[in-house]
């Protein structure tokens, strides 16, 4: 994400590895990747997405974890 932000001046999409982490990882691993992407981009010009389409076998809890991490980050930004 850091390198992509230097090269491309629009919004970046990505941050979650779709097969190992999103499909097979734990919700904590998913949240960790979300926060890593946010930290690399300072939360600017970023749309959190899997690297590509993801398997239908991705557990709902991991999709919820991805959304929860984004919501948590957004709510901490509003309180500053």
Secondary structure, DSSP 4 states (H G I P E B T S, - for coil): -HHHHHH--S-EEEEE-IIIIIIIS-HHHHHHHHHHHHHHHTTSSEEEEESS---TT--HHHHHHHHHHHHHHHHHHHT-
